[in-house]
Amino acid sequence: MKRAPLLVPALAFVGAIAADAHGCALWACIAALGALASGRARIAAAFGLAGLVLAARYGHPAMLTAESRIWRFAGTVTGDVRSEERSATFAFALDGGPVVRARVRDDAVIPGERLVIRGRLVPFDEARNPGEPSRRAIALGEGLAGELAGDRVVARAPPDPHDVRVWPARARAWLSARLRAIVREPEATVIAGALWGERGTLPPQLRDDFQATGTVHVLVTAGLHLGVIAALVLGALRLCRVPRVAASLSAIPGLIAYAWLTGGHLPSQRAAVMVSVALLARACGGRVVSWNALAAAALVVAAIWPAAVSTVSFALSFSCVSAIVLFARPLQHALERLELPERVREALALTIATQVGVWPLSAATFGLVAPYAVLANAVVVPATGIAMLAGIAALLLGSVPLLGGAAATIAVWDVDAILHVVGAVAALPGARVWVAPPPAFAIVAYDAAAVAAALILPHRPRRAIALLALASAAVVASTLRLPDGRLTITMLDVGQGDGIVVRTPRGHTILIDSGGRLERGPSIDGRSPAELVGERVVLAYLKREGIRHVDLLVNTHPHGDHVGGFAPIVRALRVDAIADSGQSYGGHAFNDGLREATAHHVPVHVARCGDRWATDDGVTISVLSPCGALFADGKNDVNENSVVAMLVYRDFRMLFMGDAGFAAEQRLLESGVDLHADVVKVGHHGSAYSSAPGFVAAVHPHDALISVGRHNLFGHPAAATLTVLQRSGTMVYRTDQCGAITVEFGPNNRITPMLRCP
């Protein structure tokens, strides 16, 4: 491209780094050498080879690869401290070592503190459940090498005022306290999110509304926020009559300092580079937003942070700006027919262009299509800029009675307007369209169609709109998950709990427990911590799989580690029926679920032996226990009264034991019921009080699945239980070692773990 000579070299450079990240470095090298030898595209080939060299040397940051033993680790709190459930999570720079994410049972940690933490260093995982984002890839973008699973803080010392690493976090903590002294909640959290990316605690409904309207990006410091700061600095310099070149160049250090203040995470760093390149273009008299400027920014970002090239945020950032380059001007010309002020047309064109560029990637990342995102962003984005300016004024003038109060009032009014708009748009019909993530080929095809639409937009706008509509429909169609004629049973990795999803050949869905954790009081937002796990793991999986309808939800018993998703699933999806053990229990998650079932008119059936559910494709669920009177004379009665069920499909049988132990097993043996099963979900996470030798002999499973959390406090699974299973010739799969485990019954029966496991 004559008008954008940097574009092709930048594509070659970034593409080479991406190829290395995906294990295709050899093929990329062969292609580059071939182009270099043939004399064609020599410059692009040279940039591609440079990208490969850079990726090989710096593209794979050192990360933890193995767990350590429990030890005492000294270091410094270098990031923001997030407190939840009487614990704290923060970035922790180990003395003489890498930066890790630490979590300790101590909510009094402050940024900059020197701590000695007793715990275990753990590497970040790849995805542990199907379709889940890789925690390892996310950690790469955050500059973290692993996790410190802390037990407790054993020693502490005050922050070192001379440690430059902790200055930004301490400054943000001070600013946060100052802001909350003059601005009420939740407005203060929204302003803090816009100004320095604070991950404050918004009410769950409000957080969902931001996501449903496609405006959640205003709470994360990125291009919008750096642009506002650049405009503020340029405006101030213009008032001082500083020439254009000097003003543009002088704004760059301010941007870098602002990105540093916000924590220097990759989105803000990347935005700082992109806006700085735009300022350089302005200083040189060129277009601020152009292919050359975008290519130059991509080269700089990829050269400084090659590992970031393969992240979703990198793709979102450059897709957004590419769409602005492609569509903003043509759309602005097309909108001239509307009698609107020029600034309004410009803002509307930018909003439409941005959404055209990012919605497929957003759908793949968040599993959500926001149909009204253009409408919401057209109001929220400019209002966020005003909120940032008013928030800065309130912070600077807080000690000036009239001016500081006036700025705080304007900020509150502005954020209130944002919240009202977000809430109103989120309440519109069809505001939340949950979809399974579209495949990569669908997004690439859409991008190609979008480029073609941009080229014909100035001449044939109707054809361009039709092409975009057709490409969008194709992306949505690619998210449909049609039944594949197989029985699929997925035991999700929910930690120390149970969550099992059964998909029948014709697409019916049966849930046997819904994840969670043992409950130790309500979380910060008033919900059970068990519900948060059920929502983040089990409900998220159902949405990723395109499941909107649950035929049957079985609560084997009411403990929080088995019913965490009860309330969130009933609230979010259509549930036909619930089977329950019929026990009374005081846990938050269980009783929240019962209230939601009543509110949504979902019948709750007390399951007893002899009950049977059947689908129209031949799958049956039969209840084997409880039978007769419930156990009522032991400390494990709630577990022993678990619903025990047998799934049968053709000649395949799978036994689900809930948390039933020796007492329930003995009663089942005495009942004479046929217990033989190909696969068994082992009772009570493989505890020492389940899977008696006689019971395992009666079941005689070929495979056993154990849902258990890593390094759990109970020592599950017990060595004795594993010995019994292994001596019976049973293959054992554990979620702590294998991640999620999928059992498929079809033309080729198989059991597939998410991770490589023993």
HELIX and SHEET records of a PDB file:
HELIX    1   1 LEU A    7  ALA A   21  1                                  15    
HELIX    2   2 ALA A   25  SER A   38  1                                  14    
HELIX    3   3 ARG A   42  TYR A   58  1                                  17    
HELIX    4   4 ARG A  135  GLU A  142  1                                   8    
HELIX    5   5 VAL A  164  VAL A  166  5                                   3    
HELIX    6   6 TRP A  167  ILE A  182  1                                  16    
HELIX    7   7 GLU A  187  TRP A  196  1                                  10    
HELIX    8   8 PRO A  204  ALA A  212  1                                   9    
HELIX    9   9 VAL A  216  LEU A  219  5                                   4    
HELIX   10  10 GLY A  223  LEU A  239  1                                  17    
HELIX   11  11 ARG A  244  LEU A  261  1                                  18    
HELIX   12  12 LEU A  266  ALA A  283  1                                  18    
HELIX   13  13 TRP A  291  ILE A  304  1                                  14    
HELIX   14  14 PRO A  306  SER A  310  5                                   5    
HELIX   15  15 VAL A  312  ALA A  334  1                                  23    
HELIX   16  16 LEU A  335  ARG A  337  5                                   3    
HELIX   17  17 GLU A  342  PHE A  366  1                                  25    
HELIX   18  18 ALA A  373  LEU A  396  1                                  24    
HELIX   19  19 PRO A  401  ALA A  426  1                                  26    
HELIX   20  20 ALA A  440  ILE A  456  1                                  17    
HELIX   21  21 PRO A  461  SER A  478  1                                  18    
HELIX   22  22 PRO A  529  VAL A  533  1                                   5    
HELIX   23  23 GLY A  534  LEU A  539  3                                   6    
HELIX   24  24 ALA A  540  ARG A  544  1                                   5    
HELIX   25  25 GLY A  560  VAL A  563  1                                   4    
HELIX   26  26 PHE A  566  ALA A  572  1                                   7    
HELIX   27  27 HIS A  588  ALA A  599  1                                  12    
HELIX   28  28 ASP A  637  GLU A  640  1                                   4    
HELIX   29  29 PHE A  662  SER A  671  1                                  10    
HELIX   30  30 GLY A  683  GLY A  686  5                                   4    
HELIX   31  31 PRO A  693  VAL A  699  1                                   7    
HELIX   32  32 ALA A  719  ARG A  727  1                                   9    
HELIX   33  33 THR A  735  CYS A  738  1                                   4    
SHEET    1   A 6 ARG A  82  GLU A  84  0                                        
SHEET    2   A 6 SER A  87  LEU A  94 -1                                        
SHEET    3   A 6 TRP A  71  VAL A  77 -1                                        
SHEET    4   A 6 ARG A 114  VAL A 122 -1                                        
SHEET    5   A 6 GLU A 147  ALA A 157 -1                                        
SHEET    6   A 6 VAL A  99  VAL A 104  1                                        
SHEET    1   B 2 LEU A 368  VAL A 369  0                                        
SHEET    2   B 2 VAL A 433  TRP A 434 -1                                        
SHEET    1   C 8 VAL A 604  VAL A 606  0                                        
SHEET    2   C 8 ARG A 574  ASP A 580  1                                        
SHEET    3   C 8 HIS A 549  ASN A 555  1                                        
SHEET    4   C 8 THR A 509  SER A 514  1                                        
SHEET    5   C 8 GLY A 499  ARG A 503 -1                                        
SHEET    6   C 8 LEU A 487  MET A 491 -1                                        
SHEET    7   C 8 ILE A 741  PHE A 745 -1                                        
SHEET    8   C 8 ARG A 750  PRO A 753 -1                                        
SHEET    1   D 7 ARG A 612  ALA A 614  0                                        
SHEET    2   D 7 THR A 620  SER A 625 -1                                        
SHEET    3   D 7 VAL A 644  TYR A 649 -1                                        
SHEET    4   D 7 PHE A 652  PHE A 656 -1                                        
SHEET    5   D 7 VAL A 679  LYS A 681  1                                        
SHEET    6   D 7 ASP A 703  ILE A 706  1                                        
SHEET    7   D 7 MET A 731  ARG A 734  1                                        
END                                                                             
